[in-house]
Structures are given as C-alpha cells and as structure tokens.
Amino acid sequence: MLVGTVVGQVWATRKEETLGGLRLLVVQPYLLGGAETAETIVAVDTIGADTGERVLVVYGRAARHAIGKGHDIAFQSAIVAVVDGMDLGGRRVGQTAHDDE
C-alpha cells in the first residue's frame, strides 16, 4: 500500500480486454516532507479521484478485489481511497498539497 498524489491520466485506444471501461491514473508516491520524486505508478481508479488529490493505492489481490474482476484482470494496482488528511509526526498533510499545514 502507498499514499500518493494523482498527477495525470493514461488514455489507451488499444488495451488488454479485461481493462475495458477502466480509468487509469498516474500516481506519484508521497514522500515525507513533501519532496518530489520522478517515480510514478499507474493505478486503476475505482473511486473517481481527481488530479492533485492524495490517494491510497493497493496492490495485488487487494487491487484485483477492489477493481471487482477477481483474478481475471491484467492489473495489479488500484486506487481505493482519497485521503482527507494525515498526521505525520505532528505535520498535517491534507487532501491536496494546497491543504498542507
């Protein structure tokens, strides 16, 4: 599991059959202190997250379960929550970078 920020969306005119109808978002992992990273992941959006929002991403069986297609899907990561806020060692982290204290 990881917390990250939605930084973009992926469009594909051709994709594996089991991915039909699924929205794919690009998520950048959150680093303590708000530092930037070049690393990103692509996750299926199961909840309607927007660009800039902090989200919770799960992997493997938990992701396939959240997507709702069991083992018959060619994807291993899914967004399962929009984070309203976090407390990290006394530092409040909000739903977006704009909401951080």
N, CA, C and O atoms as a printed pandas DataFrame, in Angstrom:
     atom_number atom_name residue_name chain_id  residue_number  x_coord  y_coord  z_coord
0              1         N          MET        A               1    0.831   -1.167    0.000
1              2        CA          MET        A               1    0.000    0.000    0.000
2              3         C          MET        A               1    0.884    1.240    0.000
3              4         O          MET        A               1    1.969    1.243    0.581
4              5         N          LEU        A               2    0.407    2.294   -0.659
5              6        CA          LEU        A               2    1.139    3.554   -0.590
6              7         C          LEU        A               2    0.185    4.721   -0.704
7              8         O          LEU        A               2   -0.925    4.597   -1.223
8              9         N          VAL        A               3    0.649    5.874   -0.200
9             10        CA          VAL        A               3   -0.074    7.124   -0.360
10            11         C          VAL        A               3    0.638    7.897   -1.452
11            12         O          VAL        A               3    1.866    7.972   -1.465
12            13         N          GLY        A               4   -0.127    8.473   -2.367
13            14        CA          GLY        A               4    0.464    9.233   -3.450
14            15         C          GLY        A               4   -0.465   10.327   -3.919
15            16         O          GLY        A               4   -1.582   10.471   -3.421
16            17         N          THR        A               5    0.007   11.098   -4.883
17            18        CA          THR        A               5   -0.767   12.190   -5.463
18            19         C          THR        A               5   -1.041   11.876   -6.927
19            20         O          THR        A               5   -0.133   11.497   -7.666
20            21         N          VAL        A               6   -2.286   12.032   -7.343
21            22        CA          VAL        A               6   -2.649   11.819   -8.745
22            23         C          VAL        A               6   -2.049   12.965   -9.554
23            24         O          VAL        A               6   -2.331   14.135   -9.295
24            25         N          VAL        A               7   -1.211   12.614  -10.543
25            26        CA          VAL        A               7   -0.538   13.631  -11.353
26            27         C          VAL        A               7   -0.943   13.584  -12.818
27            28         O          VAL        A               7   -0.511   14.431  -13.599
28            29         N          GLY        A               8   -1.761   12.616  -13.207
29            30        CA          GLY        A               8   -2.167   12.538  -14.602
30            31         C          GLY        A               8   -3.059   11.354  -14.889
31            32         O          GLY        A               8   -3.419   10.591  -13.993
32            33         N          GLN        A               9   -3.411   11.211  -16.156
33            34        CA          GLN        A               9   -4.290   10.145  -16.601
34            35         C          GLN        A               9   -3.667    9.476  -17.823
35            36         O          GLN        A               9   -2.928   10.110  -18.577
36            37         N          VAL        A              10   -3.967    8.198  -18.013
37            38        CA          VAL        A              10   -3.483    7.442  -19.162
38            39         C          VAL        A              10   -4.667    7.118  -20.058
39            40         O          VAL        A              10   -5.690    6.618  -19.590
40            41         N          TRP        A              11   -4.526    7.406  -21.360
41            42        CA          TRP        A              11   -5.517    7.010  -22.353
42            43         C          TRP        A              11   -4.880    5.964  -23.242
43            44         O          TRP        A              11   -3.709    6.074  -23.606
44            45         N          ALA        A              12   -5.651    4.952  -23.591
45            46        CA          ALA        A              12   -5.149    3.904  -24.476
46            47         C          ALA        A              12   -6.258    3.497  -25.438
47            48         O          ALA        A              12   -7.326    3.060  -25.009
48            49         N          THR        A              13   -6.011    3.638  -26.724
49            50        CA          THR        A              13   -7.024    3.252  -27.706
50            51         C          THR        A              13   -7.111    1.737  -27.851
51            52         O          THR        A              13   -8.156    1.196  -28.212
52            53         N          ARG        A              14   -6.006    1.061  -27.566
53            54        CA          ARG        A              14   -5.996   -0.403  -27.573
54            55         C          ARG        A              14   -5.405   -0.860  -26.262
55            56         O          ARG        A              14   -4.335   -0.398  -25.864
56            57         N          LYS        A              15   -6.096   -1.772  -25.579
57            58        CA          LYS        A              15   -5.573   -2.318  -24.331
58            59         C          LYS        A              15   -6.114   -3.724  -24.114
59            60         O          LYS        A              15   -7.048   -4.154  -24.789
60            61         N          GLU        A              16   -5.522   -4.424  -23.176
61            62        CA          GLU        A              16   -5.916   -5.790  -22.858
62            63         C          GLU        A              16   -7.416   -5.802  -22.557
63            64         O          GLU        A              16   -7.939   -4.905  -21.896
64            65         N          GLU        A              17   -8.083   -6.819  -23.046
65            66        CA          GLU        A              17   -9.543   -6.916  -22.979
66            67         C          GLU        A              17  -10.127   -6.700  -21.583
67            68         O          GLU        A              17  -11.169   -6.059  -21.453
68            69         N          THR        A              18   -9.481   -7.220  -20.539
69            70        CA          THR        A              18  -10.033   -7.104  -19.183
70            71         C          THR        A              18   -9.940   -5.682  -18.632
71            72         O          THR        A              18  -10.525   -5.386  -17.590
72            73         N          LEU        A              19   -9.215   -4.804  -19.316
73            74        CA          LEU        A              19   -9.087   -3.425  -18.854
74            75         C          LEU        A              19  -10.133   -2.497  -19.474
75            76         O          LEU        A              19  -10.132   -1.295  -19.207
76            77         N          GLY        A              20  -11.009   -3.040  -20.288
77            78        CA          GLY        A              20  -12.051   -2.244  -20.922
78            79         C          GLY        A              20  -12.918   -1.535  -19.901
79            80         O          GLY        A              20  -13.373   -2.145  -18.934
80            81         N          GLY        A              21  -13.148   -0.241  -20.114
81            82        CA          GLY        A              21  -14.004    0.539  -19.230
82            83         C          GLY        A              21  -13.348    1.020  -17.954
83            84         O          GLY        A              21  -14.004    1.675  -17.144
84            85         N          LEU        A              22  -12.064    0.715  -17.743
85            86        CA          LEU        A              22  -11.381    1.134  -16.523
86            87         C          LEU        A              22  -10.579    2.405  -16.762
87            88         O          LEU        A              22   -9.920    2.549  -17.792
88            89         N          ARG        A              23  -10.639    3.328  -15.805
89            90        CA          ARG        A              23   -9.893    4.588  -15.870
90            91         C          ARG        A              23   -8.527    4.373  -15.226
91            92         O          ARG        A              23   -8.438    3.861  -14.110
92            93         N          LEU        A              24   -7.464    4.762  -15.929
93            94        CA          LEU        A              24   -6.103    4.579  -15.450
94            95         C          LEU        A              24   -5.501    5.933  -15.085
95            96         O          LEU        A              24   -5.485    6.846  -15.909
96            97         N          LEU        A              25   -5.009    6.066  -13.861
97            98        CA          LEU        A              25   -4.414    7.314  -13.396
98            99         C          LEU        A              25   -2.942    7.128  -13.065
99           100         O          LEU        A              25   -2.521    6.049  -12.647
100          101         N          VAL        A              26   -2.169    8.180  -13.253
101          102        CA          VAL        A              26   -0.751    8.192  -12.902
102          103         C          VAL        A              26   -0.636    8.768  -11.502
103          104         O          VAL        A              26   -1.145    9.854  -11.226
104          105         N          VAL        A              27    0.041    8.032  -10.611
105          106        CA          VAL        A              27    0.176    8.432   -9.209
106          107         C          VAL        A              27    1.657    8.557   -8.863
107          108         O          VAL        A              27    2.461    7.675   -9.164
108          109         N          GLN        A              28    1.991    9.665   -8.229
109          110        CA          GLN        A              28    3.358    9.906   -7.762
110          111         C          GLN        A              28    3.380    9.634   -6.259
111          112         O          GLN        A              28    2.619   10.260   -5.521
112          113         N          PRO        A              29    4.233    8.715   -5.780
113          114        CA          PRO        A              29    4.279    8.409   -4.351
114          115         C          PRO        A              29    4.572    9.649   -3.511
115          116         O          PRO        A              29    5.368   10.504   -3.900
116          117         N          TYR        A              30    3.908    9.734   -2.341
117          118        CA          TYR        A              30    4.144   10.837   -1.410
118          119         C          TYR        A              30    5.410   10.540   -0.613
119          120         O          TYR        A              30    5.584    9.432   -0.104
120          121         N          LEU        A              31    6.282   11.518   -0.508
121          122        CA          LEU        A              31    7.499   11.394    0.290
122          123         C          LEU        A              31    7.402   12.314    1.502
123          124         O          LEU        A              31    6.865   13.417    1.402
124          125         N          LEU        A              32    7.915   11.870    2.639
125          126        CA          LEU        A              32    7.895   12.698    3.843
126          127         C          LEU        A              32    8.518   14.050    3.558
127          128         O          LEU        A              32    9.535   14.146    2.872
128          129         N          GLY        A              33    7.913   15.075    4.079
129          130        CA          GLY        A              33    8.407   16.421    3.866
130          131         C          GLY        A              33    7.944   17.017    2.551
131          132         O          GLY        A              33    8.280   18.159    2.238
132          133         N          GLY        A              34    7.167   16.252    1.765
133          134        CA          GLY        A              34    6.642   16.761    0.508
134          135         C          GLY        A              34    7.657   16.818   -0.624
135          136         O          GLY        A              34    7.413   17.475   -1.636
136          137         N          ALA        A              35    8.793   16.139   -0.470
137          138        CA          ALA        A              35    9.813   16.136   -1.521
138          139         C          ALA        A              35    9.248   15.528   -2.806
139          140         O          ALA        A              35    8.376   14.661   -2.751
140          141         N          GLU        A              36    9.731   15.971   -3.937
141          142        CA          GLU        A              36    9.299   15.467   -5.240
142          143         C          GLU        A              36   10.080   14.204   -5.615
143          144         O          GLU        A              36   11.221   14.021   -5.191
144          145         N          THR        A              37    9.462   13.352   -6.400
145          146        CA          THR        A              37   10.124   12.175   -6.950
146          147         C          THR        A              37    9.728   12.041   -8.412
147          148         O          THR        A              37    8.621   12.419   -8.797
148          149         N          ALA        A              38   10.619   11.509   -9.217
149          150        CA          ALA        A              38   10.324   11.290  -10.635
150          151         C          ALA        A              38    9.566    9.984  -10.839
151          152         O          ALA        A              38    9.013    9.750  -11.914
152          153         N          GLU        A              39    9.536    9.132   -9.817
153          154        CA          GLU        A              39    8.879    7.834   -9.956
154          155         C          GLU        A              39    7.369    7.978   -9.936
155          156         O          GLU        A              39    6.823    8.770   -9.168
156          157         N          THR        A              40    6.701    7.216  -10.777
157          158        CA          THR        A              40    5.245    7.194  -10.810
158          159         C          THR        A              40    4.772    5.765  -11.016
159          160         O          THR        A              40    5.533    4.897  -11.444
160          161         N          ILE        A              41    3.500    5.535  -10.704
161          162        CA          ILE        A              41    2.862    4.251  -10.982
162          163         C          ILE        A              41    1.549    4.533  -11.693
163          164         O          ILE        A              41    1.029    5.647  -11.630
164          165         N          VAL        A              42    1.023    3.541  -12.357
165          166        CA          VAL        A              42   -0.297    3.638  -12.968
166          167         C          VAL        A              42   -1.221    2.731  -12.181
167          168         O          VAL        A              42   -0.901    1.568  -11.939
168          169         N          ALA        A              43   -2.378    3.266  -11.778
169          170        CA          ALA        A              43   -3.339    2.504  -10.983
170          171         C          ALA        A              43   -4.735    2.676  -11.557
171          172         O          ALA        A              43   -5.071    3.730  -12.096
172          173         N          VAL        A              44   -5.548    1.628  -11.438
173          174        CA          VAL        A              44   -6.948    1.707  -11.839
174          175         C          VAL        A              44   -7.677    2.568  -10.811
175          176         O          VAL        A              44   -7.524    2.374   -9.605
176          177         N          ASP        A              45   -8.467    3.517  -11.296
177          178        CA          ASP        A              45   -9.236    4.397  -10.418
178          179         C          ASP        A              45  -10.593    3.760  -10.146
179          180         O          ASP        A              45  -11.431    3.678  -11.044
180          181         N          THR        A              46  -10.817    3.305   -8.907
181          182        CA          THR        A              46  -12.082    2.659   -8.553
182          183         C          THR        A              46  -13.052    3.615   -7.880
183          184         O          THR        A              46  -14.185    3.230   -7.593
184          185         N          ILE        A              47  -12.632    4.877   -7.615
185          186        CA          ILE        A              47  -13.471    5.773   -6.810
186          187         C          ILE        A              47  -13.703    7.156   -7.402
187          188         O          ILE        A              47  -14.445    7.944   -6.816
188          189         N          GLY        A              48  -13.108    7.476   -8.522
189          190        CA          GLY        A              48  -13.311    8.783   -9.126
190          191         C          GLY        A              48  -12.388    9.862   -8.596
191          192         O          GLY        A              48  -12.827   10.990   -8.368
192          193         N          ALA        A              49  -11.128    9.543   -8.397
193          194        CA          ALA        A              49  -10.144   10.510   -7.902
194          195         C          ALA        A              49   -9.835   11.548   -8.978
195          196         O          ALA        A              49   -9.972   11.284  -10.172
196          197         N          ASP        A              50   -9.414   12.741   -8.530
197          198        CA          ASP        A              50   -9.067   13.829   -9.444
198          199         C          ASP        A              50   -7.583   14.152   -9.370
199          200         O          ASP        A              50   -6.913   13.826   -8.390
200          201         N          THR        A              51   -7.080   14.792  -10.409
201          202        CA          THR        A              51   -5.691   15.230  -10.436
202          203         C          THR        A              51   -5.426   16.167   -9.261
203          204         O          THR        A              51   -6.209   17.074   -8.979
204          205         N          GLY        A              52   -4.302   15.926   -8.580
205          206        CA          GLY        A              52   -3.913   16.730   -7.428
206          207         C          GLY        A              52   -4.318   16.141   -6.098
207          208         O          GLY        A              52   -3.788   16.543   -5.062
208          209         N          GLU        A              53   -5.255   15.188   -6.096
209          210        CA          GLU        A              53   -5.700   14.595   -4.832
210          211         C          GLU        A              53   -4.723   13.527   -4.350
211          212         O          GLU        A              53   -4.095   12.825   -5.142
212          213         N          ARG        A              54   -4.618   13.431   -3.032
213          214        CA          ARG        A              54   -3.823   12.364   -2.415
214          215         C          ARG        A              54   -4.702   11.132   -2.308
215          216         O          ARG        A              54   -5.862   11.216   -1.903
216          217         N          VAL        A              55   -4.138    9.984   -2.675
217          218        CA          VAL        A              55   -4.913    8.749   -2.729
218          219         C          VAL        A              55   -4.158    7.607   -2.062
219          220         O          VAL        A              55   -2.943    7.667   -1.872
220          221         N          LEU        A              56   -4.907    6.564   -1.713
221          222        CA          LEU        A              56   -4.343    5.332   -1.172
222          223         C          LEU        A              56   -4.392    4.286   -2.277
223          224         O          LEU        A              56   -5.448    4.027   -2.854
224          225         N          VAL        A              57   -3.238    3.686   -2.565
225          226        CA          VAL        A              57   -3.121    2.690   -3.631
226          227         C          VAL        A              57   -2.802    1.337   -3.008
227          228         O          VAL        A              57   -1.926    1.235   -2.149
228          229         N          VAL        A              58   -3.511    0.300   -3.441
229          230        CA          VAL        A              58   -3.240   -1.068   -3.001
230          231         C          VAL        A              58   -2.761   -1.890   -4.194
231          232         O          VAL        A              58   -2.964   -1.515   -5.349
232          233         N          TYR        A              59   -2.126   -3.011   -3.891
233          234        CA          TYR        A              59   -1.524   -3.865   -4.920
234          235         C          TYR        A              59   -2.034   -5.298   -4.829
235          236         O          TYR        A              59   -2.637   -5.697   -3.832
236          237         N          GLY        A              60   -1.782   -6.055   -5.875
237          238        CA          GLY        A              60   -2.028   -7.496   -5.888
238          239         C          GLY        A              60   -3.476   -7.881   -5.711
239          240         O          GLY        A              60   -4.367   -7.311   -6.340
240          241         N          ARG        A              61   -3.705   -8.861   -4.842
241          242        CA          ARG        A              61   -5.052   -9.397   -4.628
242          243         C          ARG        A              61   -6.018   -8.324   -4.151
243          244         O          ARG        A              61   -7.170   -8.291   -4.583
244          245         N          ALA        A              62   -5.558   -7.441   -3.257
245          246        CA          ALA        A              62   -6.421   -6.363   -2.766
246          247         C          ALA        A              62   -6.856   -5.464   -3.924
247          248         O          ALA        A              62   -8.006   -5.027   -3.969
248          249         N          ALA        A              63   -5.952   -5.188   -4.855
249          250        CA          ALA        A              63   -6.284   -4.350   -6.005
250          251         C          ALA        A              63   -7.286   -5.057   -6.916
251          252         O          ALA        A              63   -8.276   -4.458   -7.336
252          253         N          ARG        A              64   -7.035   -6.312   -7.215
253          254        CA          ARG        A              64   -7.953   -7.051   -8.082
254          255         C          ARG        A              64   -9.343   -7.136   -7.458
255          256         O          ARG        A              64  -10.346   -7.051   -8.166
256          257         N          HIS        A              65   -9.407   -7.301   -6.144
257          258        CA          HIS        A              65  -10.691   -7.339   -5.435
258          259         C          HIS        A              65  -11.400   -5.986   -5.551
259          260         O          HIS        A              65  -12.600   -5.933   -5.823
260          261         N          ALA        A              66  -10.659   -4.894   -5.346
261          262        CA          ALA        A              66  -11.242   -3.549   -5.421
262          263         C          ALA        A              66  -11.744   -3.238   -6.830
263          264         O          ALA        A              66  -12.771   -2.579   -6.992
264          265         N          ILE        A              67  -11.029   -3.706   -7.841
265          266        CA          ILE        A              67  -11.425   -3.470   -9.229
266          267         C          ILE        A              67  -12.685   -4.274   -9.550
267          268         O          ILE        A              67  -13.482   -3.878  -10.400
268          269         N          GLY        A              68  -12.856   -5.399   -8.867
269          270        CA          GLY        A              68  -14.083   -6.177   -8.999
270          271         C          GLY        A              68  -14.085   -7.226  -10.084
271          272         O          GLY        A              68  -15.150   -7.694  -10.487
272          273         N          LYS        A              69  -12.916   -7.606  -10.567
273          274        CA          LYS        A              69  -12.872   -8.621  -11.619
274          275         C          LYS        A              69  -12.081   -9.849  -11.190
275          276         O          LYS        A              69  -11.672  -10.643  -12.037
276          277         N          GLY        A              70  -11.861  -10.016   -9.908
277          278        CA          GLY        A              70  -11.162  -11.189   -9.401
278          279         C          GLY        A              70   -9.791  -11.372  -10.014
279          280         O          GLY        A              70   -9.078  -10.399  -10.259
280          281         N          HIS        A              71   -9.422  -12.614  -10.260
281          282        CA          HIS        A              71   -8.101  -12.916  -10.827
282          283         C          HIS        A              71   -8.069  -12.725  -12.337
283          284         O          HIS        A              71   -7.007  -12.807  -12.953
284          285         N          ASP        A              72   -9.218  -12.473  -12.927
285          286        CA          ASP        A              72   -9.299  -12.372  -14.381
286          287         C          ASP        A              72   -9.081  -10.945  -14.870
287          288         O          ASP        A              72   -9.858  -10.436  -15.678
288          289         N          ILE        A              73   -8.023  -10.299  -14.380
289          290        CA          ILE        A              73   -7.712   -8.948  -14.821
290          291         C          ILE        A              73   -6.201   -8.793  -14.928
291          292         O          ILE        A              73   -5.443   -9.357  -14.138
292          293         N          ALA        A              74   -5.786   -8.027  -15.910
293          294        CA          ALA        A              74   -4.362   -7.835  -16.161
294          295         C          ALA        A              74   -3.864   -6.561  -15.486
295          296         O          ALA        A              74   -3.211   -5.736  -16.126
296          297         N          PHE        A              75   -4.165   -6.392  -14.196
297          298        CA          PHE        A              75   -3.711   -5.201  -13.484
298          299         C          PHE        A              75   -3.502   -5.525  -12.021
299          300         O          PHE        A              75   -4.220   -6.349  -11.454
300          301         N          GLN        A              76   -2.517   -4.878  -11.401
301          302        CA          GLN        A              76   -2.137   -5.208  -10.036
302          303         C          GLN        A              76   -2.147   -4.025   -9.072
303          304         O          GLN        A              76   -1.693   -4.170   -7.937
304          305         N          SER        A              77   -2.651   -2.850   -9.488
305          306        CA          SER        A              77   -2.700   -1.714   -8.563
306          307         C          SER        A              77   -4.007   -0.956   -8.747
307          308         O          SER        A              77   -4.494   -0.797   -9.867
308          309         N          ALA        A              78   -4.577   -0.481   -7.614
309          310        CA          ALA        A              78   -5.864    0.212   -7.669
310          311         C          ALA        A              78   -5.922    1.299   -6.611
311          312         O          ALA        A              78   -5.402    1.142   -5.507
312          313         N          ILE        A              79   -6.563    2.406   -6.967
313          314        CA          ILE        A              79   -6.825    3.484   -6.013
314          315         C          ILE        A              79   -8.095    3.115   -5.264
315          316         O          ILE        A              79   -9.133    2.861   -5.876
316          317         N          VAL        A              80   -8.010    3.084   -3.916
317          318        CA          VAL        A              80   -9.163    2.666   -3.117
318          319         C          VAL        A              80   -9.680    3.747   -2.180
319          320         O          VAL        A              80  -10.721    3.559   -1.551
320          321         N          ALA        A              81   -8.976    4.884   -2.066
321          322        CA          ALA        A              81   -9.441    5.949   -1.181
322          323         C          ALA        A              81   -8.804    7.268   -1.566
323          324         O          ALA        A              81   -7.675    7.310   -2.055
324          325         N          VAL        A              82   -9.552    8.365   -1.335
325          326        CA          VAL        A              82   -8.997    9.707   -1.395
326          327         C          VAL        A              82   -8.711   10.084    0.055
327          328         O          VAL        A              82   -9.598   10.023    0.906
328          329         N          VAL        A              83   -7.477   10.471    0.329
329          330        CA          VAL        A              83   -7.052   10.782    1.695
330          331         C          VAL        A              83   -7.559   12.173    2.067
331          332         O          VAL        A              83   -7.243   13.149    1.386
332          333         N          ASP        A              84   -8.342   12.272    3.140
333          334        CA          ASP        A              84   -8.810   13.572    3.631
334          335         C          ASP        A              84   -7.706   14.295    4.384
335          336         O          ASP        A              84   -7.616   15.522    4.340
336          337         N          GLY        A              85   -6.865   13.533    5.077
337          338        CA          GLY        A              85   -5.766   14.136    5.816
338          339         C          GLY        A              85   -4.936   13.075    6.507
339          340         O          GLY        A              85   -5.391   11.951    6.719
340          341         N          MET        A              86   -3.711   13.444    6.854
341          342        CA          MET        A              86   -2.800   12.555    7.581
342          343         C          MET        A              86   -2.042   13.385    8.597
343          344         O          MET        A              86   -1.816   14.577    8.388
344          345         N          ASP        A              87   -1.648   12.760    9.698
345          346        CA          ASP        A              87   -0.784   13.391   10.678
346          347         C          ASP        A              87    0.527   12.625   10.667
347          348         O          ASP        A              87    0.578   11.465   11.077
348          349         N          LEU        A              88    1.584   13.267   10.202
349          350        CA          LEU        A              88    2.892   12.619   10.091
350          351         C          LEU        A              88    3.869   13.311   11.024
351          352         O          LEU        A              88    4.502   14.300   10.656
352          353         N          GLY        A              89    3.983   12.787   12.224
353          354        CA          GLY        A              89    4.913   13.345   13.196
354          355         C          GLY        A              89    4.604   14.793   13.560
355          356         O          GLY        A              89    5.514   15.609   13.704
356          357         N          GLY        A              90    3.327   15.108   13.707
357          358        CA          GLY        A              90    2.934   16.452   14.056
358          359         C          GLY        A              90    2.712   17.369   12.868
359          360         O          GLY        A              90    2.254   18.499   13.036
360          361         N          ARG        A              91    3.024   16.907   11.688
361          362        CA          ARG        A              91    2.800   17.696   10.460
362          363         C          ARG        A              91    1.504   17.234    9.813
363          364         O          ARG        A              91    1.336   16.048    9.530
364          365         N          ARG        A              92    0.596   18.159    9.581
365          366        CA          ARG        A              92   -0.688   17.836    8.962
366          367         C          ARG        A              92   -0.543   17.870    7.446
367          368         O          ARG        A              92   -0.096   18.863    6.872
368          369         N          VAL        A              93   -0.925   16.770    6.811
369          370        CA          VAL        A              93   -0.895   16.641    5.360
370          371         C          VAL        A              93   -2.339   16.528    4.897
371          372         O          VAL        A              93   -3.083   15.674    5.378
372          373         N          GLY        A              94   -2.736   17.385    3.967
373          374        CA          GLY        A              94   -4.128   17.436    3.542
374          375         C          GLY        A              94   -4.452   16.607    2.321
375          376         O          GLY        A              94   -3.641   15.810    1.849
376          377         N          GLN        A              95   -5.666   16.815    1.818
377          378        CA          GLN        A              95   -6.153   16.074    0.656
378          379         C          GLN        A              95   -5.384   16.453   -0.610
379          380         O          GLN        A              95   -5.252   15.637   -1.522
380          381         N          THR        A              96   -4.874   17.692   -0.670
381          382        CA          THR        A              96   -4.036   18.147   -1.778
382          383         C          THR        A              96   -2.851   18.888   -1.174
383          384         O          THR        A              96   -2.865   19.200    0.017
384          385         N          ALA        A              97   -1.835   19.174   -1.966
385          386        CA          ALA        A              97   -0.678   19.910   -1.481
386          387         C          ALA        A              97   -1.091   21.295   -0.963
387          388         O          ALA        A              97   -0.482   21.812   -0.027
388          389         N          HIS        A              98   -2.111   21.887   -1.562
389          390        CA          HIS        A              98   -2.609   23.195   -1.153
390          391         C          HIS        A              98   -3.143   23.173    0.275
391          392         O          HIS        A              98   -3.116   24.193    0.964
392          393         N          ASP        A              99   -3.633   22.000    0.728
393          394        CA          ASP        A              99   -4.229   21.856    2.063
394          395         C          ASP        A              99   -3.216   21.545    3.164
395          396         O          ASP        A              99   -3.592   21.480    4.334
396          397         N          ASP        A             100   -1.950   21.354    2.822
397          398        CA          ASP        A             100   -0.939   21.018    3.822
398          399         C          ASP        A             100   -0.698   22.178    4.766
399          400         O          ASP        A             100   -0.818   23.345    4.393
400          401         N          GLU        A             101   -0.353   21.832    6.005
401          402        CA          GLU        A             101   -0.016   22.868    7.004
402          403         C          GLU        A             101    1.465   22.814    7.324
403          404         O          GLU        A             101    1.950   23.599    8.138
